[in-house]
């Protein structure tokens, strides 16, 4: 790693290093041909990252929110649309993951863990990987069209944001702050996909969409912070991710504070405008942000790999508690609260009244 950091002193040396890495990645075609037929297909499954499909549960917030406004959503036909929506989200997300794996391979060689991924380690034929990327995207968008037009447009937005994030010359993942906000925008897009799968005739509240975006930005900035600390070498970090040339501990921590504050303020707008009862879960949500920050600050934090956060049982139990309270309050009405805060009640009928 010290050698890589020294090589970054001049732009010419950096270009030579990147060229060498590309050659190593392209050499994977020969390596892939030597792997036994039983294991040859597994790397192609791995680069689609099915273990990241759990992120599509963010769609369910949109489903629940739509059901809150549109009680008829519990029909069998709507359940079928929701299942199809989850399938689409998985296909489109995997298409984005594949192109991410392909284009990140040269710089992944500088990461102590990611250098062992299928493409940097030479287990994947790049031509087949590109075909996989296109096929997953086509399958996802074709299925999205079957659901409805607004859902298709949301799915297309998810795919396009993956292209903006990964593909030069834009490639926002290399730009400080834009890397975080352009990746985390997938959160409100997933929420819209869940919403439109149930209620294609209306648009979800913008205040909640932007708050959801800021939550995702907080998570993504936390991941960047954990990665930066784990690498522990500025030169190596820059070789792995160009945005680390600008980032440092203080800047990343400050951005995390900004995103968490932005999320809280916009959630407050949604709560006051649409459902005051949700204010009762605000202390729990603040506690979750604090707990997540505590996990982020751990040495070699699991926040670097969100798919492994399930191992943090305390954090996961706390998250389940927050979700349960949020969902319970979403469909409840407490008239006394509106009198205390002097706010008019929402026109949306509740399921339960206390």
C-alpha positions, 0 to 999 in steps of 0.5 A: 500500500505504501508503494501505491501511495508513493506512486500517486505523487505525480499524475504520470505515475498514476496514469501508468498505474491505472493502465496496469490495473486495467490490463490485470482486470482484462486478464480475467477472461483467460482466468475465467476460462480455467475455472471449473464449469461448476463454479464458473457461473458463481462470480456472475451471480456475485457481481449482481449482488443479490445480498444487497437486494434487502435495500429494496425494503425501502420500497415498502415505506412507499407501499405503507404510505400509499396504503395510508392514503389509499385503503383499497390497496389491500386487494389481491391485484395490488399484492401482485403489483407489489410483488412485481415491483420488488422483482423489478427493483431487484433486477434494476438494482442488480444491473446497476451493481454489475456496471459498478463492479465492472468500472470499479475493478481497476481501483478496487485493486487498491482496496485491501478487501475489494481487491478480492471481488470477482472482477479484480481477482480475474474470475469474470469475462468482461464481455459476459459481464457487460451482457449481464448488465444490459440483460438485467436492465432490460428485464427490469424495465420490461417488467416495470412497464407491465405494472404501470407508467409512473412505476416504469418511469421511477424504475427508469430513474433508478437505472439512470441514476446508476449510470450517472453514478458509475459511468464517465465522464460524469461518474459522480461517485468520484466527486465529493458530496455529489457521490453521496447525494447521487447514490442516496437519491435511490432511497426516495426513488425506491419509495416512489416505486413502492407508492406507484405500485399501489397508487399510480394516480398521485405523487407522494408528499415531497417533504417525506421524499426529501427527508428520505433522501437525506436519511440515505445521504446520512447512511452513505456519508457514514459508509464513506467515513468508515471506509476512510478510517479503515484504509488509514492512509490518505494516498491509498484512499485516494487511489481507491476513490478519488473523492477521498482526495478532498474528504477527511474525518472532519468534512465527512463528520460535518456532512453526516451532521448536515444530512441528519439535521436536514432529514429531521427538519423535513420529517417535521414538515411531513409530520405537522402537515400530514400526521401529527401522531408521528411526532411521538416516534421522533425520540426513537428516531433520534436514538437510532441516528445516534446508535448508527453513529456509534456503530460507524465510529467502531474500528473497522466498522460494519457500516462499510458493508451495509449488507452485513449490518444484520450482525449488529443485533442491538441496532437491528432490534432498535430499527425494528422497534422504530419501524413498528412504532412508526407504522402503528402511529401512521394508522392511529389518531390521538385527537388530544395531540391536535388540541395541545399543538393547536393543529388541524387534523389530517383529512386522511381517515385513521384505522384506529382512534384513541 
